[in-house]
Amino acid sequence: MPAELPNAYGPVEAQVHPLSTRWPKSAAVLAVLALGACAPDQTVSTSPDIQDFASAARNTIDYSSVTLSGEVSLKVGTSTKLSVRTSSRSRGSIKWQSSNPSAATVNSQGNVTGQAVGSAYVTASGFAVNETYLVSVTPAYTLTSFTVSPTTGTALAPGQTRQFSTQQLWSDGQTRNFGVTYTATGGSISSSGLFTAGSVAGSFMVIANCLCGALDTAFVTVEVPAQLTKITVSPKTVSLNAGATQQFGATANWSTGATTLPPITWSATGGSISTSGLYTAPTTAGTYRVIVAHSGGTLRDTATVTVASSGTTPPPPTGAAMFFSDDFDNGKRNHANGFRWGGADDQSNPRISNEMSFNGTHAMRFEYRASPFGGQAWTEERFDMGRYVSELAFEYMIFVPANYKHRDAPANSAGTNNKFFSIWRDVYGGDKGTWEISVGWVRTSDFESYAAFHTTASTNNWIGPFAYKDKFIGPNTLMKPGQWNRIRFYVKAATYRGAPIAKADGIMKMWINDSLYFSTNTGDFNNFDPNVVGTTLKNGYLLGYANSGFDETTVFFIDAIKFYTGNPGW
């Protein structure tokens, strides 16, 4: 873009600006910038008739103090006459000399002529005289425009170059290039205007400065392509029994701060793994690796899987018959064998979604909307098993979102207990309390969660709660955010709890990702007795109120649900 220019560069009258300067007492300083000051009594010409007095006077004149007599501005090709003043006692000749004749010349009469753009010091020296003018020579014509090009639209990758140039248009219609210097940001630029882009992305400037006093600026964009810097697999370590499964996930980090996952591939040194990261352990015990790799590059990460030949992991169901299952792949909630979901097929929250699935195409989507601090969040799916049972097993896959965080709760609030699942006899809020088994999520000190188990013997009479405070959901727990997790639950009522013979043989167990998380057959749970009216199970819900709420919208998915009429062999 053209810079604002001065009106003209033209001849001016000689102007004297006294600047006192101390000089050494030597005749050798005659060519230096400042010269001796004299009394302004008389103007002395350059007549040779005083030359004879120079030798005698040299022994009596003090050159310890001189004065820069003035500054003169000329255009190229123009002249002006300089003069010096001395005392009436001065005699001798005056010698004129230019420090830079290519810019300005001076004759024996003190006439100075501008030869080229630049500057020179013109010195008058002689008997009792030693004075200096600074002569600046400017162009002979007026500068009408000064531009650098290209002005905009320059986009370069790091290390790429672009040549810049300038144009000076003068009042005589000619283009000239009086001295130009370049400076730049975001890279380097040579004296000839060749710019080399740096390694940092952004918008930068190339600045051209003309010695004639004008400048102009161009703009350069440096574009740094995004680079994948890291790919990470999770979880990093897993212990499984033979044939068990584990869902693995991957995250990515880019140089721009983005986290978009690029195309990836999965592989394993033992067992098998699907394209979605679902790993199946081999039948042979040992230590194996699961590898995720960037399909288009060299970055990869590895997880370690330890496979045991036996343990507490429940085997696949082989006992009691399965009376209901639902994978939602027909795009709706299924109803079969007396089992019915409580929500309508078109219910917005929860709803059936094809956004994510453990296997197949659909899953049930549960959305906890963001709430202010102290506010609750809610999503819940109720069900009716269509039968009363005193022995029950069920399992499902649940995807815990990566942004899961168990929020604190303010004083006088509903607390930090977030619902997970609950089963009871009949109408919720009525005789629900005659028997209920619930699992909630309670916040730990580091904003992860532990499970809290509750049982009731009569309406509004909690004989718990008792909490199993091993961590439940978090990066370092069995159930991890950002992946699919398997939940298995088995409950059996006590055989008989009354006199004369009491058998405290009630059972409640819970598995997370095929590892036993909780087991009890003593204590309060044995109040669950099928011989007592109402201590059977029929209704329940999945998820439910989050009393602590969430800072961000938090979305869970549940898939591959199965219900059994007894112990399936776990």
N, C-alpha and C positions, 0 to 999 in steps of 0.2 A: 504494500500500500504506500502511495507517495507520502513523503514526509512534508511537514510544513517548512517552507524555504524562506531564507532571507530575501528582502526586496531586490537588492542589487549588490554587486561588488564593484565599486567605482573609485576614482581618485578622490582624495581628500586633501585638505590643506595640512601642511606639516604642523604637528602639535608637539609641544615640549612639555614633558612631565618629569620634573626633577626628582631623582632618586639618589640620595647620598650614599656613597659606597666607599669604603676604605680600600686603597690600592697600595701595593708595595712601591718603595722608592726606587724604581728602576726604569730605564728607558725601554726595556723589553716589554713592558706592559702596554705599549701603544696599540696592540691589536686586541686587547681585552674588552669586555662589554662596557665598563664604566670608566669615565675619564675625569680629569681635573676640572674643578669649578673655577671660574674667573669672574671678576667684577664686570657687570654689564655696562661699561662706560662708553665703548666705542666698537663699531663693527669693522673688522679687518678683512680686507680682500686678500686674494691669494697672490698679490704682487710680489715679484722677486726682489724688490729693492730693500727688504728687511732681512734677507737671507744672511748677509754678512755679520749680523749680530747674534746669530744662533749659538756660535761656539762660546762666546763670552757669557751669554745669559744662562747657558746650561749649568754653569757652576753656581748660580745664585737662586734659581727657581726651585720651589718646593713642590714636588709631585705627590705628596702624602695624601692629598684629598682631591678627588675628581668627581664629576657629576655626569650621569647619563642625561644628555641634553634633550632627548625627545624621541618620539615614535612617529614614524611616517608610514602611511599606507598608500600604495600605488597600484594601479592596474597594469597588466602586461602592456608594454609599448608606450607608456606615458612617462613623463619626467617631472622633476621638481628640483629647485635649487636650494641647497642647504647653506647656512652661514654660521659663523662662530663669533663670539664676542670676547674681547680681551681688554686689558687696560691700555691707557694712552701711552704707556711707557714701552709697550711691546713692539718689537721690530723683528723682521725675518720672514721667511716663507712658510706656508702651510702645506702639508702633504695630506692628500685624501686617499683613502684606501677602503675597499670592500672586502669583507670576509668571505663572501660567496658570490663571485661575479656571474655565475650561471643564473642566479636569481636577480641580482641588481648590480649594475656597474656605476661607477662614479668617475668623472673627469677631474682635471686639475682645478677647475673652477667651482667644484662642489655640486655640479649637476648630476643628479641620480636618475637612472633610467631603469624601469622594470623590464626584465628580460624573460622571466618565467615564474610560474607560481612557486612561491617559497619565501624565504626571509634571509636577510644579511645584516651584519653590523657594519655601518659606514663610520670610519674614524677620521677625524681631523687632528693632526698632530703637528707641532712645530714649536717655535720659541714662545714659551708661556702659554701654549695652547695644547690641550689634549681632551677632546670631546668626542662623544659617540652617539649616533642615531641608530635605533632599531628600525629597519626598513622592511615592511611586509608587502609582498607582491601578490595580488589577487588576480583572478582571471579577468580577461578584458571584456567578457560578456556576462549577462545576467543568467543565472541558472533558473530554468523554468520548471524542471521536474527531475526527480531522482527516484528510481524504482529498482527493486530487487525482484528477481523472478527465478523459479516459479513462486508466487505469493502464497498459495494455498494448494490443498489437494495432494500433498506429498505424504504418502504412507510407506514406511520402510520397516523391514524386519531388522533385528539386531545385526550389525555388521554391514548392512547394505549401504550404498552410497548414492548421493544425488549432487549434481553440479549446479551451483547457483551462480548467477551473473547479475550485473547492474547495468543500467542505462542512464546517462546524463544528457538531458536535452537543454541546449543553451539558446539564448535569445537570438542568435544569428542563424538558428535553424540547424546547427550542427550537433552531432553527438560526440561527446568526448568522455574520457575516463581518467580524470585527475585522480590521484591516489585514493584507493579504497581499502579499508581493513574490514575483516569479518570476525564476529564472535558468535557463539552458539551455546545453547543449553541442550541437554539430553544426548550429547555426542561430541564429536570434535570436528573442526573445520579448518582447512588449509588456507594459506594466504591467497590462493587462487579461487577459493569459494567451494571446494569439494568437501561436502559434509558426509561424515560417517556416523551412522546411528549407533547409540549405546545399547546397553542390555536391559534398560528399565523402560517399561511401557508408559506412554503418556503423550501429552501434547507439549511441544517444545518450540523455541524460537531460533531463527537465524537472523542476525542483525548485521546490516551493511552500513558502515560509516564512511562518508566521503570527506576528504580533507577540505573540501569547499564548505563544510559546515552542515551538510544535510545527512539524514539517515533514513533507512526504510527497514521494515521487518517482514519476514516471511515465517510461516508456521509449518512445522513438521510433526507428523504423528508416527510414533514408534509403536508397533504392534508386536507383542511378544506372544506367540502361540501358547495355549494352555498345555502344561505338561503334567501327566499322571505321576505323582510323587510317591504314592504308597497305596497298597491294597492289603486289607486285613481280613482274616477269617475269624469267625467266632462261632462257638466257643473255642478256646485254644487247646484245652485238654478235656477229654471225656473218658469216663469209664463205663463200659457196657458189658452185658452178658452176650453170649453167643446168640446171633439172630436178632438182637435188639436194634432199634433204629434211633437215629439222632438227626435232627434238622440243623444244618450248618447255614450260616449266612456270611455275607461279605460286605465290606464298606470300602470306599475309595476316597482319596485325598488328591486334589489338584493344586497346581501352583497358584491358581487364581483364587483359591479358597473354596471352590465348588466341591461337592461331594457326590456328584452324579456317578452312578456305577456304570462303568464301561462294559462291553461284552466280555464275559468271563467263561472259563471252562473249569469243570470239576474233575478230579481224579483221586484215586485211593490206591495205596499199596497193598491193601487187603480188604476184603469185603467189596461192596459196590456202592456207588453214589449216583443219584439221578442228576439230570441237567439243572434241576432246581435246588440241589444241595442236600437232598435227603439221603443219609448214609445208612446202610444196613450192614451190621457187623457180621463177620464170617463165623463159621462154626468152630474154627480153631482158635484157641486162646493165644494171645500174643499182643504185641504193640505194633500199631499201624499208623500210617500218616494219611491225612486228608489234605489235598492240595487244591487251592484256588489260584488261577493264573489269568492274567490279562490276555485276552485272545489276540490282541494286536501288538503286544509288546513282550517285555522280559520280566516285568514285575510279577511276583507271586508271594503267597504266604502259606504256611503249613500249620495244621492242627495235629495233635497227638491223640490217638484213640487206643485205650487199653481194654482188651477184650478178655473177660474171664469165662471159664467154662461153666461155672455155677455161681450161685449167690442168692441174694434176696429178691432178685428181679422176678416178677410174676411171669410165668410162661403164657403163651397165647391161650385164650379161653378154650377149655376142653370139657368143662363141667356143665353147669346149668345152662339151660337153653336161653338164647337171646330172644327177647320178645319184641324189641323195637330197635331200629337203627335209622339214621338219616344223614345223608351226605349232601343234601340240598341241590344236587346237580340238575334237577328238573326246574330249578329257579324258584321253588316255593318250599314252604314247610310241609312235611309229610305227616299224615295221620294214619296209623295202622294199629291193629291188634288192641284196640281200646285206648292207645296212647294218643293224646291230643296236645298240641302246642296252644298256649294261651293267646298268642298274638295273631292278628289277621295277616294274610299273605301280603297285603299292601301296606303294612305298618312301616312307617319311615324309620323308626328307631326302637328296637332293632329291625333289620330288614335283611333279605337275602341278596347277596351281592356277588358279582363276578370279578371284583377287584383282586381277590386273593382266595386261594383254595389250598388245602393240604394235599388233596388229591382230587382229580376231577376238575370241575369248572366253577363251582360256587361254594360259598360258606355263609354263615350267619354273621352279620356285621353289627357290632355294638359300639356306639359312639357316645363318649362322655364329652360333652361340650365344655369349653373353657368357662370358668366361673370366677368371680372376684374372690379375693381372700376371705375366708369365712363362709363362702357359699358352697352348697352341695352340687353334685352332678348326679345324673340318673340315666341308666339304661338297664333294662331287665327283660328277660324272657321267661314266662311261667309255663309250666306243663302239668298235666294230669296223666299219671301212668295208667289210669283206668282199672286199677286193682289195688287192694291193700296188701302190703308185704311186710313181713318181719325180717326178711333177709333180702338184701339188694346189692347188686354190683353195677356200676356204670363207668364208662370211660369216654373221653373226647379229647380232641386236639384243640389247643388254644394258642393263638398267635398274640404274644405280648408286644405292643408297639415299642419301637426303639426310644421314643421320648417319654416312656413311663417314668414318673417320679411321684412318690408318695408324699404329698404335701402335708405340712404341719397344719394344725387347726388352732384358731384363736380361743382364748378363754370364753367359757359359757357357750361354746358351740356344740354341735353334735359329736365332736371328737374326731378321731382319725380312723375309725373303724370303717373300712370300705368292704362291701359285700362281695362274696365270691360265689358261693352256692348255698342253698338251703333246701331241706326236705322236711315235710310235716304231714299230718294226717289229712285234715279237711280244709275248711275255709280259713284263709289267711286273716288273722285278726280275731277269729272266733275261737274254735277249739284247736287252732294251730298250736297253742301252748300245751296241750295235753301231750304231744310229743313233737319235738323239733330238734333237728341236728343241723347246725350251721357252721360254715367256715367263713371267716372274715380275714381281711388284711389289715394289720395294724402297723403303724409307722414305727420304724426303728429310728435311732438317733441320727443316722446318716441318710435318712430319707429313702431307704429301701423298705421292704415289708417283711413281716413275719405273719404266720398263720395263727389265728385264734379260733379254737373249737368250742362250741357251746351246745349244751343239751338242756332241755326243760322237762319237768315232770308234771306240771300243771300250769294253768293259765297265769302268765306273768310271774312265774316262780322259777327263776334261774338258779339251778343248782351248780352251776359253774360261776362265771366262765373259767375254764382252764385253758391256758394258752401254751401251745408248743412254740417256743420263741426262737427256734432256729430260723434263719432267714429264709424267706419264701420266694420273693421276687427281687432280683437285683443282679448286677454284673457278676457277683461272686457266689451265687446261689444255684440250686438245682434248676430253678425256673428262670430263664434269662430273657430279657427284653430283646426285641429285634429278631425273633425266631419262633418257630412252632414248638410247642411243648405238650407232652402227653400227661393227662390227668387220669388216674384210676382211683376209684373209691369203693370200699366194701364195708357193709354194716350188717350185723346180725344181732338180734335181740337176745337178752339173757334168757336162759331156759326157764327159770323161775326164781323170783327174788323173795318170796314170802316164806313164812314159817309153815311147817316145821323144818323143811329142807330148802335151803337157799343155794342156788348155783349162780355165782357171779361169773358167768361165762359169755357175757356180751362182748362183741368184737367190733372195733372200728379201725380201719386201716386206710391209709392214703399213700399213693405212689406218685412221684413226679419224675417224668422222663425215665420210667422203668426202675427207679431207685426208691426204696421204701422210705417215706418221709415221716410217717406217724403211725403208731400202732398202740392200742390199749385194749385190755379186757378186764380192767378193774376200775374201781372208783365210781364216780358219778354216772358213768355211762351205763352201768348195770341196772339203773332205774328204768331203763328201756326194757320192758317185760311184755311179751305177747299175751300173757295171761291177764294183764291189766287192760281194761277197756280203753281204747284210744291209743295204745302204744304200738300202733302200726303206721306205716308210711304210705302216702298216696300222691301227694302234690309236692311241688318244688319250684325253684327258679334258678336260673343261671345269671351270674353277675348280680346287679342290683345297685342300690344307692352307694355312691362314694361320698361319705359324710365330709371328708376333708376337701373334696373337689379337686380340680386340676387347673394348673396355670395355663396349659395349652390343651386344645382339643386332642383327646386321647382315644384311639380307635383299636378295639380288639376284634378278633375273628375266632369263631368256634366252628369246628367241622368234625366229621367222622364220629358222630355220637352213637353209642351202643348201650342198651339197658338189658340186664340179665335178672332172672327170677331167683337167683341164688349165687353161690360161689362158682365162678366160671373156671376155677382151677388156679386162681392166683395165690 
